Amino acid sequence: MVAVAGDVRAADRELLTAIAWQRLADFRVEEALAAARTVTNDSTAAPDLQVAFAAEVLAAADELDEAGSAMAVAIAELTRLGHMPTLAYSLGAQATIEVRRGRLLEAVKLAGEAQALSDGGTASWAGWADAGIAAVEAVAGLEAPCRAHAARALESLGGGDLWTQADGLAAIGLLELGLGNDDAARLALDRAHELLHPVGHPGFIRYAADRIEVLVRLGDQDEALKAIADLDERNQRARLPWATRVLARSEMLISAPEVLDEAYERAIASPVQSAFERARSSLAYGERLRRAGRRVDAREHLRAALETFETLGSSHGRGARSPSCERVDCGYASATTPAAMS
């Protein structure tokens, strides 16, 4: 176990955040949280990048309120000190946390502040900030800026920063999925999977459910079932409320029409902070209902989902808004029929 008390020297803080990340990647959750909390709870040191890194470990483990509180304190102090390089990354990290807490407007605001610092050349490791900003913009459906920031993230350190590449690819994958560009989404998410799967713990960059959804939409039953089983196996060790919820939604995507309603009830049974994620479940359910020929029922859930996205200021699900989608079966391919998915 990690046990460090009292003042924590800068070198120790850096070591502790490295330990926290590695322990969480290895599913040693309690050890990871102990190391991260030693850094975030240290009131004797000025805030630095290690606080943001430690808060990201807390957020990856779904300790979102704790992570958000730690980052809010750090950002306030960095702003007071005028430490712009660290502030840019910290704002981007906090924006990601706010997305997961279901506060999209606050996340977009924070991402905008991080972008201003990054574009102004005052960010430490600008590619890191760009990846976090792109992730928020993907949720909001801000296509042009998301593509621009993701492209910069992919070029971080001359294209040699694989973690930032994966973060940028995950953002592009979600953006393309929301636009209905399924082939492009799969291309990005498959590459993110190649880079991130060796990490083990699924909570750092949350691409797995997006990849499952696009595999189902494209009718790749074997890969979809394999991806669901893989996420389920990893979550048996990670014990993430987020993963439990998205696994239930993933099971709904492949359920037979006669048990679709029960599968949807399971998908929405767990409390979720994010209205965006609730709307995604409603959108997926509506698209499944439409394909099953239950167009009246489908219209209710599709309308509710799209209205929620609009209220949040997100253009996610834009493909389902198109006139053609009102006339034909859009979205999930025939792999979602009982015969294909059995």
DOKOLLUM-29535 format. One record per residue (C-alpha): residue number from 1; residue in three letters; x, y, z. Coordinates in steps of 0.05 Angstrom, whole numbers. Each point is the difference from the previous one (the first is absolute). Layout:
! residues N
> NUM; ALA; X; Y; Z
...
//
This chain:
! residues 342
> 1; MET; 0; 0; 0
> 2; VAL; 21; 72; -11
> 3; ALA; 5; 37; 65
> 4; VAL; 29; 70; 1
> 5; ALA; -17; 50; 55
> 6; GLY; 17; 72; 13
> 7; ASP; 32; 47; -49
> 8; VAL; 13; -29; -69
> 9; ARG; 62; 23; -38
> 10; ALA; -6; 16; -74
> 11; ALA; 38; -62; -20
> 12; ASP; -44; -42; 45
> 13; ARG; -62; 30; -31
> 14; GLU; 23; -18; -70
> 15; LEU; 16; -71; 23
> 16; LEU; -68; -6; 34
> 17; THR; -38; 21; -62
> 18; ALA; 39; -50; -41
> 19; ILE; -16; -54; 51
> 20; ALA; -73; 20; 0
> 21; TRP; -6; -6; -75
> 22; GLN; 37; -67; -3
> 23; ARG; -39; -30; 58
> 24; LEU; -66; 19; -32
> 25; ALA; 21; -27; -67
> 26; ASP; 15; -65; 36
> 27; PHE; -68; 1; 36
> 28; ARG; 31; 12; 68
> 29; VAL; -53; 52; 13
> 30; GLU; 7; 13; 74
> 31; GLU; 75; 10; -6
> 32; ALA; -10; 46; -59
> 33; LEU; -50; 42; 38
> 34; ALA; 44; 4; 61
> 35; ALA; 59; 26; -41
> 36; ALA; -43; 50; -38
> 37; ARG; -33; 26; 64
> 38; THR; 68; 11; 32
> 39; VAL; 14; 50; -56
> 40; THR; -68; 33; -5
> 41; ASN; -6; 7; 76
> 42; ASP; 69; 31; 9
> 43; SER; -15; 72; 20
> 44; THR; 73; 17; 12
> 45; ALA; 22; 3; -73
> 46; ALA; -18; 47; -56
> 47; PRO; -45; -33; -53
> 48; ASP; 36; -29; -59
> 49; LEU; -13; -50; -56
> 50; GLN; 5; -57; 51
> 51; VAL; -66; 23; 31
> 52; ALA; -34; -5; -67
> 53; PHE; 31; -68; -14
> 54; ALA; -23; -25; 68
> 55; ALA; -70; 28; -10
> 56; GLU; -3; -37; -66
> 57; VAL; 12; -65; 37
> 58; LEU; -57; 16; 47
> 59; ALA; -45; 16; -59
> 60; ALA; 20; -63; -37
> 61; ALA; -23; -39; 62
> 62; ASP; -67; 38; -2
> 63; GLU; 17; 41; 62
> 64; LEU; -25; 60; -40
> 65; ASP; -22; 47; 55
> 66; GLU; 65; -8; 37
> 67; ALA; 40; 10; -64
> 68; GLY; -41; 62; -18
> 69; SER; 9; 31; 69
> 70; ALA; 76; -11; -2
> 71; MET; 5; 31; -69
> 72; ALA; -44; 60; 19
> 73; VAL; 47; 17; 57
> 74; ALA; 62; -10; -43
> 75; ILE; -28; 43; -57
> 76; ALA; -18; 56; 47
> 77; GLU; 70; 1; 28
> 78; LEU; 34; -6; -68
> 79; THR; -42; 59; -24
> 80; ARG; 20; 41; 61
> 81; LEU; 73; -17; -12
> 82; GLY; -5; 13; -75
> 83; HIS; 30; -68; -16
> 84; MET; -27; -3; -71
> 85; PRO; 37; -62; -27
> 86; THR; -27; -46; 54
> 87; LEU; -67; 35; 0
> 88; ALA; -14; -19; -72
> 89; TYR; 7; -74; 12
> 90; SER; -38; 5; 66
> 91; LEU; -59; 34; -33
> 92; GLY; -2; -54; -53
> 93; ALA; 2; -54; 54
> 94; GLN; -56; 33; 38
> 95; ALA; -41; 6; -64
> 96; THR; 3; -75; -9
> 97; ILE; -21; -11; 72
> 98; GLU; -59; 47; -9
> 99; VAL; -23; -38; -62
> 100; ARG; -1; -64; 40
> 101; ARG; -38; 35; 55
> 102; GLY; -52; 20; -52
> 103; ARG; 16; 75; -1
> 104; LEU; 11; 11; -74
> 105; LEU; -7; 75; -1
> 106; GLU; 51; 8; 56
> 107; ALA; 46; -49; -37
> 108; VAL; -4; 40; -64
> 109; LYS; 15; 64; 37
> 110; LEU; 61; -31; 33
> 111; ALA; 23; -30; -66
> 112; GLY; -6; 69; -32
> 113; GLU; 44; 30; 54
> 114; ALA; 51; -56; -10
> 115; GLN; -2; 11; -75
> 116; ALA; 14; 74; 7
> 117; LEU; 63; -15; 41
> 118; SER; 21; -56; -46
> 119; ASP; -10; 41; -63
> 120; GLY; 37; 57; 33
> 121; GLY; 62; -44; 7
> 122; THR; 0; 0; 76
> 123; ALA; -19; -73; 12
> 124; SER; 48; -53; 26
> 125; TRP; -2; -57; -51
> 126; ALA; -54; 32; -42
> 127; GLY; -18; -67; -32
> 128; TRP; -24; -25; 68
> 129; ALA; -47; 58; 7
> 130; ASP; -23; -7; -72
> 131; ALA; -21; -72; 11
> 132; GLY; -42; 17; 61
> 133; ILE; -32; 59; -36
> 134; ALA; -17; -45; -60
> 135; ALA; -33; -51; 46
> 136; VAL; -47; 53; 27
> 137; GLU; -14; 28; -70
> 138; ALA; -17; -70; -24
> 139; VAL; -55; -6; 53
> 140; ALA; -25; 69; -19
> 141; GLY; 2; -18; -73
> 142; LEU; 44; 60; -17
> 143; GLU; 26; -31; -64
> 144; ALA; 51; 49; -28
> 145; PRO; 36; 17; 66
> 146; CYS; -1; -73; 22
> 147; ARG; 33; -22; -65
> 148; ALA; 52; 56; 6
> 149; HIS; 18; -16; 72
> 150; ALA; 1; -75; -11
> 151; ALA; 46; 10; -60
> 152; ARG; 48; 40; 43
> 153; ALA; -3; -53; 54
> 154; LEU; 18; -54; -51
> 155; GLU; 62; 40; -17
> 156; SER; 22; 9; 72
> 157; LEU; 74; -11; 8
> 158; GLY; 6; -11; -75
> 159; GLY; -53; -55; 3
> 160; GLY; 39; -39; 52
> 161; ASP; -47; 14; 59
> 162; LEU; -42; -62; -4
> 163; TRP; -44; 15; 61
> 164; THR; -20; 68; -29
> 165; GLN; -10; -32; -68
> 166; ALA; -49; -50; 32
> 167; ASP; -37; 56; 35
> 168; GLY; -6; 38; -65
> 169; LEU; -23; -62; -38
> 170; ALA; -53; -14; 53
> 171; ALA; -26; 70; -8
> 172; ILE; -4; -6; -76
> 173; GLY; -34; -68; 7
> 174; LEU; -55; 29; 44
> 175; LEU; -8; 60; -46
> 176; GLU; -7; -44; -61
> 177; LEU; -49; -45; 36
> 178; GLY; -43; 59; 18
> 179; LEU; 1; 24; -72
> 180; GLY; -20; -68; -26
> 181; ASN; 67; -12; -35
> 182; ASP; 6; -72; 24
> 183; ASP; 58; -23; -43
> 184; ALA; 42; 60; 20
> 185; ALA; -19; -10; 73
> 186; ARG; 22; -73; -2
> 187; LEU; 66; 18; -32
> 188; ALA; 17; 49; 56
> 189; LEU; -27; -43; 57
> 190; ASP; 35; -64; -24
> 191; ARG; 66; 38; 0
> 192; ALA; -15; 28; 69
> 193; HIS; -15; -71; 23
> 194; GLU; 67; -25; -26
> 195; LEU; 36; 54; 40
> 196; LEU; -41; -3; 64
> 197; HIS; -20; -72; 11
> 198; PRO; 68; -19; 30
> 199; VAL; -13; 50; 56
> 200; GLY; -52; -46; 30
> 201; HIS; -44; 46; 41
> 202; PRO; -55; 28; -45
> 203; GLY; -13; 65; 38
> 204; PHE; 56; 45; -25
> 205; ILE; -22; 14; -72
> 206; ARG; -72; -25; -7
> 207; TYR; -3; -23; -72
> 208; ALA; -23; -72; 11
> 209; ALA; -76; 12; 0
> 210; ASP; 6; 44; -62
> 211; ARG; 37; -55; -36
> 212; ILE; -51; -52; 19
> 213; GLU; -56; 45; -26
> 214; VAL; 33; 11; -67
> 215; LEU; 15; -74; -8
> 216; VAL; -73; -15; 11
> 217; ARG; -22; 55; -48
> 218; LEU; 45; -30; -54
> 219; GLY; -25; -70; 13
> 220; ASP; 66; -30; 22
> 221; GLN; -31; -48; 49
> 222; ASP; 63; -39; 18
> 223; GLU; 41; 61; 17
> 224; ALA; -58; 32; 38
> 225; LEU; -11; -61; 43
> 226; LYS; 75; -7; 12
> 227; ALA; 5; 74; 20
> 228; ILE; -59; -6; 48
> 229; ALA; 31; -62; 32
> 230; ASP; 67; 35; 6
> 231; LEU; -28; 62; 33
> 232; ASP; -41; -43; 47
> 233; GLU; 61; -41; 20
> 234; ARG; 41; 62; 14
> 235; ASN; -56; 32; 39
> 236; GLN; -4; -60; 45
> 237; ARG; 67; 25; 26
> 238; ALA; -10; 75; -8
> 239; ARG; -71; 3; 31
> 240; LEU; -18; 65; -37
> 241; PRO; -72; 25; 4
> 242; TRP; 11; 31; -69
> 243; ALA; 21; -66; -31
> 244; THR; -59; -37; 33
> 245; ARG; -48; 50; -32
> 246; VAL; 30; -1; -69
> 247; LEU; 3; -76; 1
> 248; ALA; -74; -1; 13
> 249; ARG; -10; 47; -59
> 250; SER; 45; -43; -43
> 251; GLU; -41; -62; 17
> 252; MET; -62; 39; -21
> 253; LEU; 31; 14; -68
> 254; ILE; 6; -75; -15
> 255; SER; -64; -24; 34
> 256; ALA; -54; -36; -39
> 257; PRO; -62; 42; -17
> 258; GLU; -45; -39; 47
> 259; VAL; 43; 17; 61
> 260; LEU; 20; 70; -23
> 261; ASP; -44; 37; 50
> 262; GLU; 28; -40; 59
> 263; ALA; 70; 13; -24
> 264; TYR; -13; 74; -3
> 265; GLU; -27; 1; 70
> 266; ARG; 64; -33; 24
> 267; ALA; 41; 51; -38
> 268; ILE; -33; 59; 34
> 269; ALA; -8; -32; 69
> 270; SER; 66; 25; 28
> 271; PRO; 3; 72; 22
> 272; VAL; 43; 42; -47
> 273; GLN; 23; 72; 10
> 274; SER; 5; 14; -74
> 275; ALA; -62; 21; -39
> 276; PHE; 42; -10; -62
> 277; GLU; 9; -74; 15
> 278; ARG; -73; -9; 17
> 279; ALA; -18; 32; -67
> 280; ARG; 49; -47; -36
> 281; SER; -38; -59; 30
> 282; SER; -66; 29; -22
> 283; LEU; 27; 13; -70
> 284; ALA; 26; -71; -7
> 285; TYR; -65; -28; 26
> 286; GLY; -40; 43; -48
> 287; GLU; 42; -22; -59
> 288; ARG; -9; -73; 20
> 289; LEU; -75; 10; 6
> 290; ARG; -3; 32; -68
> 291; ARG; 37; -58; -32
> 292; ALA; -48; -49; 36
> 293; GLY; -58; 35; -35
> 294; ARG; -26; 35; 63
> 295; ARG; 3; 69; -31
> 296; VAL; -49; 34; 47
> 297; ASP; 38; -23; 61
> 298; ALA; 66; 16; -34
> 299; ARG; -21; 71; -15
> 300; GLU; -13; 15; 74
> 301; HIS; 69; -22; 22
> 302; LEU; 37; 30; -59
> 303; ARG; -34; 67; 11
> 304; ALA; 16; -1; 75
> 305; ALA; 73; -17; -14
> 306; LEU; 9; 54; -52
> 307; GLU; -35; 52; 42
> 308; THR; 48; -17; 57
> 309; PHE; 60; 8; -45
> 310; GLU; -25; 67; -24
> 311; THR; -13; 23; 72
> 312; LEU; 71; -19; 18
> 313; GLY; 27; 37; -60
> 314; SER; 24; -63; -34
> 315; SER; -11; -20; -72
> 316; HIS; 13; -74; 15
> 317; GLY; -47; -45; -38
> 318; ARG; -2; 47; -59
> 319; GLY; -9; -59; -47
> 320; ALA; -65; -19; 34
> 321; ARG; -26; 71; -13
> 322; SER; 7; -5; -76
> 323; PRO; -63; -5; -43
> 324; SER; 24; -65; -30
> 325; CYS; 1; -32; 69
> 326; GLU; -74; 15; 8
> 327; ARG; -14; -42; -62
> 328; VAL; 48; -59; 5
> 329; ASP; 34; -44; 52
> 330; CYS; 61; 39; 22
> 331; GLY; 51; -23; 50
> 332; TYR; 4; -72; 23
> 333; ALA; 14; -52; -52
> 334; SER; -35; -66; -8
> 335; ALA; 50; -31; 48
> 336; THR; -47; 20; 56
> 337; THR; -52; -51; -22
> 338; PRO; -5; -62; 44
> 339; ALA; 27; -47; -53
> 340; ALA; 60; 43; -16
> 341; MET; 20; 13; 73
> 342; SER; -13; -70; 28
//
